[in-house]
Amino acid sequence: MEKEAKIYVAGHRGMVGSAIIRELNRQGYNNIITRTHKELDLTRQDAVEEFFAVEKPDYVFVAAAKVGGIAANEEALADFMYDNMILEMNVIHSAWKNKVKKLEFLGSSCIYPRMAPQPMKESVLLTGPLEKTNEAYALAKISGLKYCEFLDRQYGQDYISVMPTNLYGPNDNYHPEHSHVLPALIRRFHEAKEQDLPVVTCWGDGSPLREFLYVDDLANLCVFLMNNYSGTETVNAGTGKELTIKELAETVARVVGYKGEIRWDASRPNGTPRKLLDVSKATELGWTYKTELEDGIRETYHDFLTNPIRAER
């Protein structure tokens, strides 16, 4: 990407989009276009088409999405599928119609089969059933990355996709019911510490294995791929390291300073038993993560403490 190029970041107020903007600015890209949801509803095809026709961006990062944890996904399956599929198709299609040079679509590792061989290579996509608790979201994301692939194959468009593992970091969503596991644990242990609660109960039995990537590391990879990768296959984004949810909870409690007991409610769903990405493709391209988990959790907890509006969501 040329330093003076016009770059549109869809979803710039979210955790991933805001991190991409920080990384672009750090690398000297300053001609960045953004729109809030109030200014541009990406589920409205006519509005998206008008935006692209007027602004004519050179490059596009598609980081906009309707996201949430297990509870949110199970409660709103239709909404998660419709909203994500409509907004991504509108953006990608309008980018193609308006001759955007290159586009990067951000998905999620939940696109891979529930029982995929571990660690999961990019090639295992569509080789088995999805995890039911986030199937709707996964299907929408698969549609987005496949549309990028098909535009490349049919029209020669340089549209790529990247599939991050579980993300965390500044500007996360700490909602008590609709957040992902790591920010949810930060809020739960912080409130337990403030209220001097002797016990915190967590969902599941603590056995699932998970991988976590600090969002600023993902943003660094996103810009790296725009400058160094072209291809129809997606690229996994992760650390190649995993830990149990039990170990994660203990780490978060330690960072937050909660000294009480952690109990597990096995009647609640665990989700996918293991979800580790094979990151050899990104490594071979010349990229590796920088932020270790406990350091990243400390940064995220600082964000939680210093951004009360986000903490209240």
Contacts in CASP RR format, 6 or more apart in sequence:
PFRMAT RR
TARGET T0000
AUTHOR 0000-0000-0000
METHOD contacts of the structure
MODEL  1
MEKEAKIYVAGHRGMVGSAIIRELNRQGYNNIITRTHKELDLTRQDAVEE
FFAVEKPDYVFVAAAKVGGIAANEEALADFMYDNMILEMNVIHSAWKNKV
KKLEFLGSSCIYPRMAPQPMKESVLLTGPLEKTNEAYALAKISGLKYCEF
LDRQYGQDYISVMPTNLYGPNDNYHPEHSHVLPALIRRFHEAKEQDLPVV
TCWGDGSPLREFLYVDDLANLCVFLMNNYSGTETVNAGTGKELTIKELAE
TVARVVGYKGEIRWDASRPNGTPRKLLDVSKATELGWTYKTELEDGIRET
YHDFLTNPIRAER
1 7 0 8 1.000
1 29 0 8 1.000
1 58 0 8 1.000
1 59 0 8 1.000
1 102 0 8 1.000
1 223 0 8 1.000
1 226 0 8 1.000
1 227 0 8 1.000
2 58 0 8 1.000
3 28 0 8 1.000
3 29 0 8 1.000
3 30 0 8 1.000
4 31 0 8 1.000
5 29 0 8 1.000
5 31 0 8 1.000
5 58 0 8 1.000
5 59 0 8 1.000
5 101 0 8 1.000
6 31 0 8 1.000
6 33 0 8 1.000
6 55 0 8 1.000
6 56 0 8 1.000
6 57 0 8 1.000
6 58 0 8 1.000
6 59 0 8 1.000
7 24 0 8 1.000
7 29 0 8 1.000
7 31 0 8 1.000
7 32 0 8 1.000
7 33 0 8 1.000
7 57 0 8 1.000
7 58 0 8 1.000
7 59 0 8 1.000
7 60 0 8 1.000
7 61 0 8 1.000
8 32 0 8 1.000
8 33 0 8 1.000
8 34 0 8 1.000
8 55 0 8 1.000
8 57 0 8 1.000
8 59 0 8 1.000
8 60 0 8 1.000
8 61 0 8 1.000
9 17 0 8 1.000
9 20 0 8 1.000
9 21 0 8 1.000
9 24 0 8 1.000
9 32 0 8 1.000
9 33 0 8 1.000
9 34 0 8 1.000
9 60 0 8 1.000
9 61 0 8 1.000
9 63 0 8 1.000
10 42 0 8 1.000
10 60 0 8 1.000
10 61 0 8 1.000
10 62 0 8 1.000
10 63 0 8 1.000
10 64 0 8 1.000
10 87 0 8 1.000
10 91 0 8 1.000
11 17 0 8 1.000
11 34 0 8 1.000
11 63 0 8 1.000
11 64 0 8 1.000
11 65 0 8 1.000
12 18 0 8 1.000
12 20 0 8 1.000
12 21 0 8 1.000
12 32 0 8 1.000
12 34 0 8 1.000
12 35 0 8 1.000
12 63 0 8 1.000
13 36 0 8 1.000
13 37 0 8 1.000
13 171 0 8 1.000
14 63 0 8 1.000
14 171 0 8 1.000
15 167 0 8 1.000
15 169 0 8 1.000
15 170 0 8 1.000
15 171 0 8 1.000
15 172 0 8 1.000
15 173 0 8 1.000
15 215 0 8 1.000
16 63 0 8 1.000
16 106 0 8 1.000
16 164 0 8 1.000
16 167 0 8 1.000
16 215 0 8 1.000
16 218 0 8 1.000
16 219 0 8 1.000
17 61 0 8 1.000
17 63 0 8 1.000
17 219 0 8 1.000
18 170 0 8 1.000
18 171 0 8 1.000
19 169 0 8 1.000
19 170 0 8 1.000
19 171 0 8 1.000
19 215 0 8 1.000
19 216 0 8 1.000
19 218 0 8 1.000
19 219 0 8 1.000
20 61 0 8 1.000
20 63 0 8 1.000
20 219 0 8 1.000
20 222 0 8 1.000
20 223 0 8 1.000
21 32 0 8 1.000
21 34 0 8 1.000
22 216 0 8 1.000
22 219 0 8 1.000
23 216 0 8 1.000
23 219 0 8 1.000
23 220 0 8 1.000
23 222 0 8 1.000
23 223 0 8 1.000
24 30 0 8 1.000
24 32 0 8 1.000
24 223 0 8 1.000
25 32 0 8 1.000
27 223 0 8 1.000
29 223 0 8 1.000
33 55 0 8 1.000
33 57 0 8 1.000
35 51 0 8 1.000
40 47 0 8 1.000
40 48 0 8 1.000
40 51 0 8 1.000
41 47 0 8 1.000
42 48 0 8 1.000
42 64 0 8 1.000
42 86 0 8 1.000
42 87 0 8 1.000
42 90 0 8 1.000
42 91 0 8 1.000
43 83 0 8 1.000
43 86 0 8 1.000
43 87 0 8 1.000
43 90 0 8 1.000
44 90 0 8 1.000
45 86 0 8 1.000
45 90 0 8 1.000
48 90 0 8 1.000
48 91 0 8 1.000
48 94 0 8 1.000
49 90 0 8 1.000
49 94 0 8 1.000
49 97 0 8 1.000
51 94 0 8 1.000
52 94 0 8 1.000
52 95 0 8 1.000
52 97 0 8 1.000
52 98 0 8 1.000
52 100 0 8 1.000
53 94 0 8 1.000
53 98 0 8 1.000
56 98 0 8 1.000
57 95 0 8 1.000
57 98 0 8 1.000
57 100 0 8 1.000
58 100 0 8 1.000
58 101 0 8 1.000
58 102 0 8 1.000
59 100 0 8 1.000
59 101 0 8 1.000
59 102 0 8 1.000
59 103 0 8 1.000
59 226 0 8 1.000
60 91 0 8 1.000
60 95 0 8 1.000
60 100 0 8 1.000
60 102 0 8 1.000
60 103 0 8 1.000
60 104 0 8 1.000
61 103 0 8 1.000
61 104 0 8 1.000
61 106 0 8 1.000
61 222 0 8 1.000
61 226 0 8 1.000
62 88 0 8 1.000
62 91 0 8 1.000
62 92 0 8 1.000
62 103 0 8 1.000
62 104 0 8 1.000
62 105 0 8 1.000
62 106 0 8 1.000
63 106 0 8 1.000
64 87 0 8 1.000
64 88 0 8 1.000
64 91 0 8 1.000
65 84 0 8 1.000
65 87 0 8 1.000
65 88 0 8 1.000
65 106 0 8 1.000
65 107 0 8 1.000
66 79 0 8 1.000
66 80 0 8 1.000
66 83 0 8 1.000
66 84 0 8 1.000
66 87 0 8 1.000
66 137 0 8 1.000
67 137 0 8 1.000
67 173 0 8 1.000
67 180 0 8 1.000
68 137 0 8 1.000
68 173 0 8 1.000
68 178 0 8 1.000
68 179 0 8 1.000
68 180 0 8 1.000
69 134 0 8 1.000
69 178 0 8 1.000
69 179 0 8 1.000
69 180 0 8 1.000
69 181 0 8 1.000
69 184 0 8 1.000
70 133 0 8 1.000
70 134 0 8 1.000
70 203 0 8 1.000
70 269 0 8 1.000
70 271 0 8 1.000
71 177 0 8 1.000
71 178 0 8 1.000
72 80 0 8 1.000
72 177 0 8 1.000
72 178 0 8 1.000
73 80 0 8 1.000
73 133 0 8 1.000
73 134 0 8 1.000
73 136 0 8 1.000
73 137 0 8 1.000
74 133 0 8 1.000
77 135 0 8 1.000
77 136 0 8 1.000
78 136 0 8 1.000
80 134 0 8 1.000
80 136 0 8 1.000
80 137 0 8 1.000
80 140 0 8 1.000
81 136 0 8 1.000
81 137 0 8 1.000
81 139 0 8 1.000
81 140 0 8 1.000
84 137 0 8 1.000
84 140 0 8 1.000
84 141 0 8 1.000
85 139 0 8 1.000
85 140 0 8 1.000
85 143 0 8 1.000
85 144 0 8 1.000
88 105 0 8 1.000
88 140 0 8 1.000
88 141 0 8 1.000
88 143 0 8 1.000
88 144 0 8 1.000
88 147 0 8 1.000
89 143 0 8 1.000
89 144 0 8 1.000
89 147 0 8 1.000
92 103 0 8 1.000
92 105 0 8 1.000
92 144 0 8 1.000
92 147 0 8 1.000
92 148 0 8 1.000
92 151 0 8 1.000
92 159 0 8 1.000
93 147 0 8 1.000
95 103 0 8 1.000
95 159 0 8 1.000
96 151 0 8 1.000
96 155 0 8 1.000
96 157 0 8 1.000
96 159 0 8 1.000
101 158 0 8 1.000
102 158 0 8 1.000
102 159 0 8 1.000
102 160 0 8 1.000
102 226 0 8 1.000
103 148 0 8 1.000
103 157 0 8 1.000
103 158 0 8 1.000
103 159 0 8 1.000
103 160 0 8 1.000
104 159 0 8 1.000
104 160 0 8 1.000
104 161 0 8 1.000
104 162 0 8 1.000
104 222 0 8 1.000
104 225 0 8 1.000
104 226 0 8 1.000
105 144 0 8 1.000
105 145 0 8 1.000
105 148 0 8 1.000
105 159 0 8 1.000
105 160 0 8 1.000
105 161 0 8 1.000
105 162 0 8 1.000
106 161 0 8 1.000
106 162 0 8 1.000
106 164 0 8 1.000
106 222 0 8 1.000
107 141 0 8 1.000
107 144 0 8 1.000
107 145 0 8 1.000
107 161 0 8 1.000
107 162 0 8 1.000
107 163 0 8 1.000
107 164 0 8 1.000
107 234 0 8 1.000
108 137 0 8 1.000
108 138 0 8 1.000
108 141 0 8 1.000
108 163 0 8 1.000
108 164 0 8 1.000
109 120 0 8 1.000
109 163 0 8 1.000
109 164 0 8 1.000
109 165 0 8 1.000
109 166 0 8 1.000
109 211 0 8 1.000
109 236 0 8 1.000
109 275 0 8 1.000
109 277 0 8 1.000
110 130 0 8 1.000
110 131 0 8 1.000
110 134 0 8 1.000
110 137 0 8 1.000
110 138 0 8 1.000
110 141 0 8 1.000
110 272 0 8 1.000
110 275 0 8 1.000
111 125 0 8 1.000
111 130 0 8 1.000
111 138 0 8 1.000
111 141 0 8 1.000
111 142 0 8 1.000
111 145 0 8 1.000
111 163 0 8 1.000
112 120 0 8 1.000
112 124 0 8 1.000
112 125 0 8 1.000
112 163 0 8 1.000
112 275 0 8 1.000
113 124 0 8 1.000
113 126 0 8 1.000
113 127 0 8 1.000
113 128 0 8 1.000
113 129 0 8 1.000
113 130 0 8 1.000
114 128 0 8 1.000
114 129 0 8 1.000
114 130 0 8 1.000
114 131 0 8 1.000
114 132 0 8 1.000
114 272 0 8 1.000
115 128 0 8 1.000
115 129 0 8 1.000
116 124 0 8 1.000
116 127 0 8 1.000
116 128 0 8 1.000
117 124 0 8 1.000
118 274 0 8 1.000
118 275 0 8 1.000
118 276 0 8 1.000
119 240 0 8 1.000
119 276 0 8 1.000
119 277 0 8 1.000
119 278 0 8 1.000
119 279 0 8 1.000
120 236 0 8 1.000
120 275 0 8 1.000
120 276 0 8 1.000
120 277 0 8 1.000
120 278 0 8 1.000
121 236 0 8 1.000
121 278 0 8 1.000
121 280 0 8 1.000
121 281 0 8 1.000
122 163 0 8 1.000
122 233 0 8 1.000
122 234 0 8 1.000
122 235 0 8 1.000
122 236 0 8 1.000
122 278 0 8 1.000
122 281 0 8 1.000
123 233 0 8 1.000
125 142 0 8 1.000
125 234 0 8 1.000
126 142 0 8 1.000
130 138 0 8 1.000
130 139 0 8 1.000
131 138 0 8 1.000
131 271 0 8 1.000
131 272 0 8 1.000
133 269 0 8 1.000
133 271 0 8 1.000
144 161 0 8 1.000
145 161 0 8 1.000
145 163 0 8 1.000
145 234 0 8 1.000
148 157 0 8 1.000
148 159 0 8 1.000
148 160 0 8 1.000
148 161 0 8 1.000
149 159 0 8 1.000
149 161 0 8 1.000
149 232 0 8 1.000
149 233 0 8 1.000
151 157 0 8 1.000
151 159 0 8 1.000
152 158 0 8 1.000
152 159 0 8 1.000
152 231 0 8 1.000
152 232 0 8 1.000
153 232 0 8 1.000
158 230 0 8 1.000
158 231 0 8 1.000
160 225 0 8 1.000
160 226 0 8 1.000
160 229 0 8 1.000
160 230 0 8 1.000
160 231 0 8 1.000
160 234 0 8 1.000
160 235 0 8 1.000
161 234 0 8 1.000
161 235 0 8 1.000
162 218 0 8 1.000
162 221 0 8 1.000
162 222 0 8 1.000
162 225 0 8 1.000
162 234 0 8 1.000
162 235 0 8 1.000
162 236 0 8 1.000
162 237 0 8 1.000
163 234 0 8 1.000
163 235 0 8 1.000
163 236 0 8 1.000
163 237 0 8 1.000
163 277 0 8 1.000
164 213 0 8 1.000
164 218 0 8 1.000
164 237 0 8 1.000
164 238 0 8 1.000
165 210 0 8 1.000
165 211 0 8 1.000
165 212 0 8 1.000
165 213 0 8 1.000
165 236 0 8 1.000
165 237 0 8 1.000
165 238 0 8 1.000
165 239 0 8 1.000
165 275 0 8 1.000
165 276 0 8 1.000
165 277 0 8 1.000
166 180 0 8 1.000
166 181 0 8 1.000
166 182 0 8 1.000
166 210 0 8 1.000
166 211 0 8 1.000
166 212 0 8 1.000
166 213 0 8 1.000
166 275 0 8 1.000
167 180 0 8 1.000
167 212 0 8 1.000
167 213 0 8 1.000
167 214 0 8 1.000
167 215 0 8 1.000
167 218 0 8 1.000
168 180 0 8 1.000
168 182 0 8 1.000
168 183 0 8 1.000
168 212 0 8 1.000
168 213 0 8 1.000
168 214 0 8 1.000
168 215 0 8 1.000
168 296 0 8 1.000
168 297 0 8 1.000
168 300 0 8 1.000
169 183 0 8 1.000
169 214 0 8 1.000
169 215 0 8 1.000
169 216 0 8 1.000
169 296 0 8 1.000
169 299 0 8 1.000
169 300 0 8 1.000
169 303 0 8 1.000
170 215 0 8 1.000
170 216 0 8 1.000
170 299 0 8 1.000
170 300 0 8 1.000
170 303 0 8 1.000
171 215 0 8 1.000
171 303 0 8 1.000
171 307 0 8 1.000
171 310 0 8 1.000
172 179 0 8 1.000
172 180 0 8 1.000
172 182 0 8 1.000
172 183 0 8 1.000
172 215 0 8 1.000
172 300 0 8 1.000
172 303 0 8 1.000
172 304 0 8 1.000
172 310 0 8 1.000
173 179 0 8 1.000
173 180 0 8 1.000
173 183 0 8 1.000
173 310 0 8 1.000
173 313 0 8 1.000
174 183 0 8 1.000
174 184 0 8 1.000
174 186 0 8 1.000
174 187 0 8 1.000
174 304 0 8 1.000
174 310 0 8 1.000
174 311 0 8 1.000
174 313 0 8 1.000
175 184 0 8 1.000
175 313 0 8 1.000
176 184 0 8 1.000
176 187 0 8 1.000
176 188 0 8 1.000
179 187 0 8 1.000
181 210 0 8 1.000
181 245 0 8 1.000
181 248 0 8 1.000
182 212 0 8 1.000
182 248 0 8 1.000
182 252 0 8 1.000
182 297 0 8 1.000
182 300 0 8 1.000
183 300 0 8 1.000
183 304 0 8 1.000
185 202 0 8 1.000
185 248 0 8 1.000
185 249 0 8 1.000
185 252 0 8 1.000
185 253 0 8 1.000
186 252 0 8 1.000
186 256 0 8 1.000
186 297 0 8 1.000
186 300 0 8 1.000
186 301 0 8 1.000
186 304 0 8 1.000
187 304 0 8 1.000
187 311 0 8 1.000
188 200 0 8 1.000
188 202 0 8 1.000
189 200 0 8 1.000
189 249 0 8 1.000
189 252 0 8 1.000
189 253 0 8 1.000
189 256 0 8 1.000
189 257 0 8 1.000
189 258 0 8 1.000
190 256 0 8 1.000
190 258 0 8 1.000
190 301 0 8 1.000
190 304 0 8 1.000
190 305 0 8 1.000
191 197 0 8 1.000
192 200 0 8 1.000
192 258 0 8 1.000
192 260 0 8 1.000
193 256 0 8 1.000
193 257 0 8 1.000
193 258 0 8 1.000
193 259 0 8 1.000
197 260 0 8 1.000
198 260 0 8 1.000
198 261 0 8 1.000
199 260 0 8 1.000
199 261 0 8 1.000
199 262 0 8 1.000
199 263 0 8 1.000
200 253 0 8 1.000
200 258 0 8 1.000
200 260 0 8 1.000
200 261 0 8 1.000
200 262 0 8 1.000
200 263 0 8 1.000
201 263 0 8 1.000
201 264 0 8 1.000
201 265 0 8 1.000
202 245 0 8 1.000
202 249 0 8 1.000
202 262 0 8 1.000
202 263 0 8 1.000
202 264 0 8 1.000
202 265 0 8 1.000
203 264 0 8 1.000
203 265 0 8 1.000
203 268 0 8 1.000
203 269 0 8 1.000
203 270 0 8 1.000
204 245 0 8 1.000
204 264 0 8 1.000
204 265 0 8 1.000
204 266 0 8 1.000
204 267 0 8 1.000
204 268 0 8 1.000
204 269 0 8 1.000
204 270 0 8 1.000
205 264 0 8 1.000
205 266 0 8 1.000
205 270 0 8 1.000
206 244 0 8 1.000
206 245 0 8 1.000
206 246 0 8 1.000
206 249 0 8 1.000
206 264 0 8 1.000
206 270 0 8 1.000
207 244 0 8 1.000
207 245 0 8 1.000
207 246 0 8 1.000
207 270 0 8 1.000
207 273 0 8 1.000
208 244 0 8 1.000
208 245 0 8 1.000
208 270 0 8 1.000
208 271 0 8 1.000
208 272 0 8 1.000
208 273 0 8 1.000
208 274 0 8 1.000
208 275 0 8 1.000
209 242 0 8 1.000
209 243 0 8 1.000
209 244 0 8 1.000
209 245 0 8 1.000
209 273 0 8 1.000
209 274 0 8 1.000
209 275 0 8 1.000
209 276 0 8 1.000
210 242 0 8 1.000
210 243 0 8 1.000
210 244 0 8 1.000
210 245 0 8 1.000
210 248 0 8 1.000
210 275 0 8 1.000
211 238 0 8 1.000
211 239 0 8 1.000
211 240 0 8 1.000
211 241 0 8 1.000
211 242 0 8 1.000
211 275 0 8 1.000
211 276 0 8 1.000
211 277 0 8 1.000
212 239 0 8 1.000
212 248 0 8 1.000
212 293 0 8 1.000
213 237 0 8 1.000
213 238 0 8 1.000
213 239 0 8 1.000
213 289 0 8 1.000
214 289 0 8 1.000
214 290 0 8 1.000
214 291 0 8 1.000
214 293 0 8 1.000
214 296 0 8 1.000
214 299 0 8 1.000
216 291 0 8 1.000
217 238 0 8 1.000
217 289 0 8 1.000
217 290 0 8 1.000
217 291 0 8 1.000
218 237 0 8 1.000
218 238 0 8 1.000
220 287 0 8 1.000
220 290 0 8 1.000
221 235 0 8 1.000
221 237 0 8 1.000
221 282 0 8 1.000
221 287 0 8 1.000
221 289 0 8 1.000
222 237 0 8 1.000
224 285 0 8 1.000
224 286 0 8 1.000
224 287 0 8 1.000
225 235 0 8 1.000
225 285 0 8 1.000
225 287 0 8 1.000
228 285 0 8 1.000
228 286 0 8 1.000
229 235 0 8 1.000
229 285 0 8 1.000
235 281 0 8 1.000
235 282 0 8 1.000
235 285 0 8 1.000
236 277 0 8 1.000
236 278 0 8 1.000
236 279 0 8 1.000
236 281 0 8 1.000
236 282 0 8 1.000
237 277 0 8 1.000
237 279 0 8 1.000
237 282 0 8 1.000
238 277 0 8 1.000
238 279 0 8 1.000
238 282 0 8 1.000
238 289 0 8 1.000
239 279 0 8 1.000
239 289 0 8 1.000
239 293 0 8 1.000
240 276 0 8 1.000
240 277 0 8 1.000
240 278 0 8 1.000
240 279 0 8 1.000
241 293 0 8 1.000
242 274 0 8 1.000
242 276 0 8 1.000
243 251 0 8 1.000
243 293 0 8 1.000
245 270 0 8 1.000
246 262 0 8 1.000
246 264 0 8 1.000
249 262 0 8 1.000
250 262 0 8 1.000
251 293 0 8 1.000
251 294 0 8 1.000
251 297 0 8 1.000
252 297 0 8 1.000
253 259 0 8 1.000
253 260 0 8 1.000
253 262 0 8 1.000
254 294 0 8 1.000
255 294 0 8 1.000
255 297 0 8 1.000
255 298 0 8 1.000
255 301 0 8 1.000
256 301 0 8 1.000
282 288 0 8 1.000
291 299 0 8 1.000
303 310 0 8 1.000
304 310 0 8 1.000
304 311 0 8 1.000
305 311 0 8 1.000
END
